[in-house]
Amino acid sequence: MRLALIIVYVIVCLGLIATVLLQSGRSAGLSGAIAGGAQTLFGKKKGMDDLLGRISTGLAIGFMILAIVLAVLDS
C-alpha cells in the first residue's frame, strides 16, 4: 500500500509541476499596457488559465494530503 501511495504521490508532484509551469505569470497582465493592448484587441484566453488554476489547486491539496498520509505511515 505504501508503494502505491508513493507512486501516486510522484504522479501528483509531476502533475503539479506541469500545471504551474503551464500557467501564465502574474506579470502577464502588465504586458498588455506596455505592448499596446494587443491582448484587448484579440482577447486573452482566460479559460485555460482558470482551468489550470483549478487543476493546480486540486493537485496541491492532493499533494498536502498525501504528504501527511505518507508521513503518518512512515512513523
C-alpha positions in Angstrom: 0.0 0.0 0.0 2.8 2.4 0.8 4.4 1.8 -2.6 1.2 2.6 -4.3 0.8 5.8 -2.3 4.4 6.8 -3.2 3.7 6.2 -6.9 0.5 8.3 -6.7 2.5 11.0 -4.8 5.1 11.2 -7.6 2.4 11.4 -10.2 0.7 14.2 -8.3 4.0 16.0 -7.9 4.8 15.9 -11.6 1.3 17.0 -12.5 1.5 19.9 -10.1 4.9 21.0 -11.5 3.5 20.8 -15.1 0.3 22.8 -14.3 2.2 25.5 -12.5 4.6 25.9 -15.4 1.9 26.0 -18.0 0.1 28.9 -16.3 0.8 32.4 -17.4 2.6 34.5 -14.9 1.0 37.3 -12.8 3.1 39.9 -14.7 1.5 38.9 -18.0 -1.3 41.3 -17.3 1.1 44.2 -17.3 2.4 43.3 -20.8 -0.9 44.5 -22.3 -0.3 48.0 -21.2 3.2 48.0 -22.4 2.7 46.2 -25.7 -0.1 48.4 -26.8 -3.2 46.5 -25.8 -3.0 43.7 -28.4 -4.5 41.3 -25.9 -7.5 43.5 -25.5 -8.0 43.5 -29.3 -7.7 39.8 -29.8 -8.8 38.7 -26.4 -6.9 36.7 -23.9 -7.5 33.0 -23.3 -8.7 33.3 -19.7 -10.5 29.9 -19.8 -7.3 27.9 -20.0 -5.7 29.9 -17.1 -8.8 29.3 -15.0 -8.8 25.6 -15.7 -5.1 25.2 -15.0 -5.6 27.2 -11.8 -8.3 24.8 -10.6 -6.3 21.7 -11.6 -3.2 23.0 -9.7 -5.3 23.8 -6.7 -6.7 20.3 -6.6 -3.2 18.8 -7.2 -1.8 21.0 -4.4 -4.5 19.7 -2.0 -3.7 16.1 -3.0 0.0 16.8 -2.6 -0.5 18.0 1.0 -2.9 15.2 1.9 -0.6 12.5 0.5 2.4 14.1 2.2 0.6 13.9 5.6 -0.6 10.3 5.0 2.9 9.2 4.0 4.5 10.9 7.0 2.0 9.2 9.3 2.6 5.8 7.7 6.3 6.2 8.0 6.3 6.9 11.7 
